[in-house]
Amino acid sequence: MSVARGLGQNGGHYYSNITQPVKIDLNFIVDSTNGNGLGIRSLKSNGYVRNVFMHTSATPGSNNGALNPNPAAGYALIQFNNNFNKYLGGFSGFVSPTTGGTSGSVTNHNVYIIASVGSTTLAQWQAKGLPAGITPAAGVSFVATATGSLGGSGTVIAAGVSGISSVEVVGDPNLSISNSSIAQNGGAYLLVQFLGQVVTMNSYTPAGTNSAPALTMNSYTPAGTNDASSPPIFTGTPAVLTGSVAAPTFTGTPATLTGTVSMAVTAPANGSVVGMSAFFDASSVTIDGL
């Protein structure tokens, strides 16, 4: 009798014709104003990552023997602890930052992140939308199912936007993943850029002309008479001076407002959590031309 073990019934392993595939996972929080001068904080990985450097408005700092080169906003320089033979690919994802201030109340159907559990009870959190079976904790997100105060001292905050839609590797990574001296310099380097959408609008000029405003005045005739006194005395109703103004008339074809949507290097919003996975071949064996 066979017994299934682990994920995919193969003990948690996956199969590849790559001799020694390595998957490196990392995540960090973008923080360009942090005093550490690294442009990030809270770097976590499965042991292969030495440094991540991003743009900082503080004095560039050092970590693990390397100084942040302070790349332009929208780039990240990732340094590993090891060398590799080939870069095979990777993927990335983001956790949104928060936005605005904290609040002790919610609005039905809106999305919130718990900022502080406080004295708000589990029942009170669930009454406002926390799913059953989930323990309230700072960072947990939920959809409000009622409007009103949370009760207790707990607070929530709204979700922001990272501003990033994709990440690309810059240059040929296979040329920077074999450092000549790991002991002195650390291992492989990978440079990536963050991309966001940019909308550019063209100028708007109507293809035509406007006529000049036309002022038309009516005749002015007093409705009355002057007697023979000196000076004469007017008897009657003074006339009212009237007229009209014709609005300008546009002649021609109205212009069409046009623009373009493109991708551009964009700095992720501070507080965004960046998650990445990179795939390498750590062997020196070449298979199928890799």
Sequence and secondary structure as in RCSB ss.txt:
>XXXX:A:sequence
MSVARGLGQNGGHYYSNITQPVKIDLNFIVDSTNGNGLGIRSLKSNGYVRNVFMHTSATPGSNNGALNPNPAAGY
ALIQFNNNFNKYLGGFSGFVSPTTGGTSGSVTNHNVYIIASVGSTTLAQWQAKGLPAGITPAAGVSFVATATGSL
GGSGTVIAAGVSGISSVEVVGDPNLSISNSSIAQNGGAYLLVQFLGQVVTMNSYTPAGTNSAPALTMNSYTPAGT
NDASSPPIFTGTPAVLTGSVAAPTFTGTPATLTGTVSMAVTAPANGSVVGMSAFFDASSVTIDGL
>XXXX:A:secstr
     SGGGTTT    SSSSEEEEEEEEEE TT TTSSSEEEEEESS EEEEEE  SS   EETTEE     TTE
EEEEESS  SEEEEEEEEEE  EEEEEESEE TT EEEEEE TT  HHHHHHTT  TT    TT EEE  S EE 
STT EEEEE      EEEE S GGGSSS S HHHH S EEEEEEEEEEEEE     EEEE   EEEE     EEE
E SSSS  EEEE     EEEE   EEEE     EEEEEEE    TT EEEEEEEEE SS   TT 
